[in-house]
């Protein structure tokens, strides 16, 4: 392994918050792993919508996390903190971070890293942690999706949507996917969706009900989708909210929740405790990592950019025209 330098390049937001053009490379001190942590020499980092929110000043890093962006990376273990017993220097790992992934080196709780399967590139590995953790926690834990049930996922060609389709199919569920535009619907079907709805042409409620309704809905739209989601759920169905691109407020008919015994819930991943993320990582490695190993769940990458071009990566993600993940290569 190459010796760890005292300084490294990272991406910061010039002026504290702003447009994509505010992202610039800077030189900062290389972090050092503390007890229970590992230092990763980053080869690739995933770009996610929470990064955009943080860049705009709406999603601050949790206490103790770096202020620089980046929630997932893949690379090699460069140094070990005391007690990081599972790993050794040189191991290939993918990890979920609280921040700081847009950099040449990143520190992470050793329990939040997973071994990169043979045959996966660093870019492919970096595309997995944030999306797989999010889908597993929300669809399979909070949503309790089971084989034979139906998942409705909105924004189906986003990084989260792509992962949700594949994971639900791997678990033996049926999938209804929505997206804006015929191309996105075609892409969702190619990923395995049993029904794909172009919401630029049709409202999704009637086609979902004609399919038989949904047991679980994964929604990142919010706003006026919320009451329509309730209409799509079967009795005992679960609506799981993970974002609200159309706004955080909605008017709901509570009688529908009561009469049909519906569950409305939601969560965020980043603020969870280190112990909770470690629990999720262990559960994910046991349940989902085998699907990655046998090819049922694959990293889908739209485009890669050099680390120094993080601004261009953010600009692409903000267009919504991508399929799957956008990745920075270091």
C-alpha positions as CSV (number, residue, x, y, z in Angstrom):
1,X,0.0,0.0,0.0
2,X,1.1,3.6,-0.7
3,X,2.0,5.6,2.4
4,X,-0.9,7.8,3.6
5,X,-0.1,11.5,2.8
6,X,-0.6,14.2,5.4
7,X,-2.8,16.2,3.0
8,X,-5.4,15.2,0.5
9,X,-7.8,16.6,-2.1
10,X,-11.5,16.8,-1.2
11,X,-14.5,18.6,-2.6
12,X,-16.0,21.5,-0.7
13,X,-18.8,24.0,-1.2
14,X,-17.5,27.4,-1.9
15,X,-19.2,30.0,0.2
16,X,-21.1,27.5,2.4
17,X,-24.0,26.7,0.0
18,X,-25.0,27.2,-3.6
19,X,-25.5,25.9,-7.1
20,X,-23.5,23.0,-8.5
21,X,-20.8,25.4,-9.6
22,X,-20.0,26.1,-6.0
23,X,-18.3,22.7,-5.7
24,X,-14.5,23.0,-5.9
25,X,-11.5,20.8,-5.0
26,X,-9.5,21.9,-1.9
27,X,-6.5,20.6,0.0
28,X,-7.2,19.5,3.6
29,X,-5.6,17.4,6.2
30,X,-6.0,13.6,5.7
31,X,-8.2,12.2,8.5
32,X,-6.9,9.6,10.9
33,X,-8.9,6.6,12.0
34,X,-9.9,6.6,15.7
35,X,-10.9,3.6,17.8
36,X,-13.1,1.2,15.8
37,X,-12.6,3.1,12.6
38,X,-10.8,2.4,9.3
39,X,-9.2,4.8,6.8
40,X,-10.2,4.1,3.2
41,X,-8.1,5.1,0.2
42,X,-11.1,6.1,-1.9
43,X,-11.2,4.9,-5.5
44,X,-14.9,5.9,-6.2
45,X,-17.7,7.7,-4.5
46,X,-21.4,7.7,-5.1
47,X,-23.3,10.9,-5.8
48,X,-26.7,11.1,-4.1
49,X,-29.6,13.6,-3.8
50,X,-28.9,14.2,-0.1
51,X,-25.5,15.5,-1.3
52,X,-27.4,18.1,-3.4
53,X,-29.5,19.1,-0.4
54,X,-26.4,19.5,1.7
55,X,-24.7,21.6,-1.0
56,X,-27.8,23.9,-1.0
57,X,-27.6,24.2,2.8
58,X,-30.7,22.1,3.7
59,X,-29.1,18.9,5.0
60,X,-26.2,19.5,7.4
61,X,-23.8,16.8,8.4
62,X,-24.7,15.0,11.6
63,X,-22.5,15.7,14.7
64,X,-19.0,14.2,14.3
65,X,-19.2,13.8,10.5
66,X,-17.1,15.8,8.1
67,X,-18.6,18.8,6.5
68,X,-17.5,17.7,3.1
69,X,-19.9,15.8,0.9
70,X,-20.2,12.1,0.1
71,X,-22.2,9.3,1.8
72,X,-20.7,6.2,0.1
73,X,-17.3,5.1,-1.2
74,X,-15.4,2.1,-2.4
75,X,-11.7,1.7,-2.0
76,X,-8.9,0.0,-0.1
77,X,-8.3,-0.1,3.7
78,X,-5.3,2.2,4.2
79,X,-5.0,2.3,8.0
80,X,-6.8,0.7,11.0
81,X,-7.9,2.3,14.2
82,X,-7.6,0.5,17.5
83,X,-10.2,-2.3,17.7
84,X,-11.1,-2.4,14.0
85,X,-10.5,-6.2,14.0
86,X,-12.4,-7.4,11.0
87,X,-10.3,-5.7,8.4
88,X,-6.6,-5.6,7.3
89,X,-4.7,-3.0,5.3
90,X,-5.3,-3.6,1.6
91,X,-8.8,-5.1,1.9
92,X,-11.3,-3.9,-0.7
93,X,-14.4,-2.4,0.9
94,X,-17.5,-0.4,0.2
95,X,-18.8,1.7,3.0
96,X,-21.7,3.9,4.1
97,X,-20.4,7.3,5.5
98,X,-21.9,10.1,7.5
99,X,-20.0,12.4,5.1
100,X,-16.6,13.1,3.6
101,X,-16.7,10.6,0.7
102,X,-15.8,13.1,-2.0
103,X,-12.1,12.9,-1.2
104,X,-9.0,10.8,-1.7
105,X,-9.3,9.3,1.8
106,X,-12.3,8.8,4.1
107,X,-12.7,7.6,7.7
108,X,-15.6,5.3,8.6
109,X,-16.8,3.1,11.4
110,X,-15.4,-0.3,10.6
111,X,-18.8,-1.9,11.1
112,X,-20.3,0.2,8.3
113,X,-18.0,-1.3,5.6
114,X,-18.7,-4.4,3.5
115,X,-16.3,-6.6,1.5
116,X,-16.4,-5.9,-2.3
117,X,-17.4,-9.0,-4.1
118,X,-15.0,-10.4,-6.6
119,X,-15.7,-9.1,-10.1
120,X,-17.1,-5.8,-9.1
121,X,-15.2,-2.7,-10.1
122,X,-14.6,0.1,-7.6
123,X,-17.2,2.3,-9.4
124,X,-19.8,-0.5,-9.2
125,X,-19.1,-1.1,-5.5
126,X,-19.4,2.6,-4.7
127,X,-22.9,2.6,-6.3
128,X,-24.3,0.2,-3.8
129,X,-24.1,1.2,-0.1
130,X,-26.4,4.2,0.1
131,X,-29.1,2.8,-2.1
132,X,-29.0,-0.8,-0.7
133,X,-29.0,0.4,2.9
134,X,-31.9,2.7,2.2
135,X,-34.1,0.2,0.3
136,X,-33.4,-2.6,2.8
137,X,-34.2,-0.4,5.8
138,X,-37.4,1.1,4.3
139,X,-38.8,-1.6,2.0
140,X,-37.9,-4.8,3.8
141,X,-37.8,-3.6,7.5
142,X,-40.3,-0.8,7.8
143,X,-42.4,-1.9,4.8
144,X,-42.0,-5.6,5.6
145,X,-42.2,-6.6,1.9
146,X,-42.6,-10.3,1.5
147,X,-42.4,-12.8,-1.4
148,X,-45.6,-12.7,-3.4
149,X,-46.5,-9.2,-2.4
150,X,-46.4,-6.1,-4.7
151,X,-44.1,-3.1,-4.4
152,X,-44.9,0.2,-6.0
153,X,-41.8,2.3,-6.4
154,X,-41.9,5.9,-7.6
155,X,-38.9,7.5,-9.4
156,X,-38.0,4.0,-10.6
157,X,-34.9,5.0,-12.7
158,X,-33.2,6.8,-9.8
159,X,-30.5,5.1,-7.9
160,X,-32.9,4.2,-5.2
161,X,-35.6,3.0,-7.7
162,X,-33.2,0.8,-9.6
163,X,-32.1,-0.9,-6.4
164,X,-35.6,-1.3,-5.2
165,X,-36.8,-3.0,-8.4
166,X,-33.9,-5.5,-8.3
167,X,-34.1,-6.2,-4.6
168,X,-37.9,-6.7,-4.6
169,X,-37.6,-9.1,-7.6
170,X,-34.8,-11.0,-5.9
171,X,-37.0,-11.4,-2.8
172,X,-39.8,-12.8,-4.9
173,X,-42.1,-9.8,-5.0
174,X,-43.9,-8.2,-8.0
175,X,-43.0,-4.6,-8.9
176,X,-44.9,-1.7,-10.2
177,X,-42.7,1.2,-11.3
178,X,-43.5,4.8,-12.2
179,X,-41.4,7.4,-14.0
180,X,-41.8,10.4,-16.2
181,X,-41.5,9.6,-19.8
182,X,-41.8,6.5,-22.1
183,X,-38.0,6.0,-21.9
184,X,-38.0,5.7,-18.2
185,X,-40.9,3.3,-18.3
186,X,-39.0,1.1,-20.8
187,X,-35.9,1.2,-18.6
188,X,-37.9,0.1,-15.6
189,X,-39.4,-2.8,-17.5
190,X,-35.9,-3.8,-18.6
191,X,-34.8,-3.8,-14.9
192,X,-37.6,-6.3,-14.1
193,X,-40.6,-4.2,-13.3
194,X,-43.8,-6.2,-13.9
195,X,-45.7,-3.0,-14.7
196,X,-44.2,0.4,-15.6
197,X,-46.3,3.5,-15.8
198,X,-45.4,6.7,-17.6
199,X,-46.7,9.4,-15.2
200,X,-46.2,12.1,-17.8
201,X,-49.1,10.5,-19.7
202,X,-51.3,8.8,-17.1
203,X,-52.2,9.1,-13.5
204,X,-50.8,6.0,-11.7
205,X,-53.8,5.1,-9.5
206,X,-56.0,3.4,-12.1
207,X,-53.2,1.2,-13.6
208,X,-52.0,0.2,-10.1
209,X,-55.5,-0.8,-9.0
210,X,-56.1,-2.7,-12.3
211,X,-52.9,-4.6,-11.5
212,X,-54.4,-5.5,-8.1
213,X,-53.0,-2.8,-5.9
214,X,-49.8,-2.5,-3.9
215,X,-48.8,-4.0,-0.5
216,X,-45.9,-1.6,-0.1
217,X,-45.2,1.8,-1.7
218,X,-41.7,3.4,-1.6
219,X,-42.3,7.1,-2.3
220,X,-39.7,9.8,-2.7
221,X,-42.1,12.3,-4.3
222,X,-44.5,13.3,-1.5
223,X,-46.8,16.2,-2.1
224,X,-50.0,15.3,-4.0
225,X,-48.7,11.7,-4.5
226,X,-49.5,11.0,-0.8
227,X,-53.3,10.8,-1.0
228,X,-53.1,8.9,-4.3
229,X,-50.7,6.4,-2.7
230,X,-53.3,5.6,-0.1
231,X,-55.8,4.8,-2.9
232,X,-53.3,2.3,-4.3
233,X,-52.7,0.3,-1.2
234,X,-54.4,-3.0,-0.5
235,X,-55.9,-3.5,3.0
236,X,-53.0,-3.7,5.5
237,X,-50.7,-1.9,3.0
238,X,-47.7,0.1,4.0
239,X,-46.6,3.5,2.6
240,X,-43.0,4.3,3.3
241,X,-41.7,7.9,2.6
242,X,-38.0,8.6,2.1
243,X,-38.1,12.0,0.4
244,X,-40.6,14.7,-0.7
245,X,-39.4,16.2,-4.0
246,X,-43.0,17.5,-4.6
247,X,-43.2,19.0,-1.1
248,X,-43.5,17.8,2.5
249,X,-47.1,18.6,3.0
250,X,-50.2,16.7,1.9
251,X,-53.9,16.3,2.9
252,X,-54.9,12.8,3.8
253,X,-58.2,11.2,4.4
254,X,-57.5,9.5,7.7
255,X,-60.6,7.3,7.4
256,X,-58.9,5.4,4.6
257,X,-56.0,4.6,6.9
258,X,-58.4,3.4,9.6
259,X,-60.8,1.4,7.5
260,X,-58.2,-0.4,5.5
261,X,-55.6,-0.7,8.3
262,X,-52.9,1.1,6.4
263,X,-49.5,2.1,7.8
264,X,-47.9,5.4,6.9
265,X,-44.2,5.6,7.9
266,X,-40.9,7.0,6.7
267,X,-37.3,7.5,7.7
268,X,-33.9,9.0,6.9
269,X,-30.7,7.0,6.9
270,X,-27.9,9.5,7.7
271,X,-28.9,10.6,11.2
272,X,-29.2,7.1,12.5
273,X,-26.8,6.1,15.3
274,X,-23.6,4.3,14.6
275,X,-24.9,1.2,16.3
276,X,-28.1,1.2,14.2
277,X,-26.1,1.5,11.0
278,X,-23.9,-1.3,12.1
279,X,-27.0,-3.5,12.7
280,X,-28.3,-2.6,9.3
281,X,-24.9,-3.4,7.7
282,X,-24.9,-6.8,9.3
283,X,-28.5,-7.5,8.2
284,X,-27.7,-6.2,4.7
285,X,-24.6,-8.4,4.4
286,X,-26.6,-11.5,5.4
287,X,-29.7,-10.9,3.3
288,X,-28.8,-8.7,0.3
289,X,-25.1,-9.3,-0.3
290,X,-25.8,-12.8,-1.6
291,X,-28.1,-11.2,-4.3
292,X,-25.1,-9.0,-5.3
293,X,-22.8,-12.0,-5.4
294,X,-25.1,-14.0,-7.6
295,X,-26.0,-11.1,-9.9
296,X,-29.6,-10.6,-9.0
297,X,-28.8,-7.1,-7.8
298,X,-26.4,-5.2,-10.0
299,X,-24.9,-1.7,-9.8
300,X,-26.4,0.4,-12.6
301,X,-24.2,3.4,-13.4
302,X,-25.3,6.1,-15.8
303,X,-22.0,8.0,-15.9
304,X,-18.7,8.5,-14.1
305,X,-16.8,11.8,-13.5
306,X,-13.4,12.6,-12.1
307,X,-13.5,13.8,-8.5
308,X,-12.5,17.3,-9.6
309,X,-15.7,17.4,-11.8
310,X,-18.1,16.9,-8.9
311,X,-20.0,20.0,-10.1
312,X,-20.8,18.4,-13.4
313,X,-21.9,15.2,-11.6
314,X,-24.3,17.2,-9.5
315,X,-25.6,19.1,-12.5
316,X,-26.4,15.8,-14.2
317,X,-28.2,14.4,-11.2
318,X,-30.3,17.5,-10.9
319,X,-31.6,17.0,-14.5
320,X,-33.2,13.7,-13.5
321,X,-32.2,12.3,-16.9
322,X,-29.9,9.6,-15.4
323,X,-30.6,5.9,-15.1
324,X,-29.1,4.5,-11.9
325,X,-26.1,6.1,-10.2
326,X,-23.7,8.9,-10.9
327,X,-20.2,8.1,-9.7
328,X,-17.0,10.1,-8.9
329,X,-13.7,8.4,-9.6
330,X,-10.7,9.3,-7.6
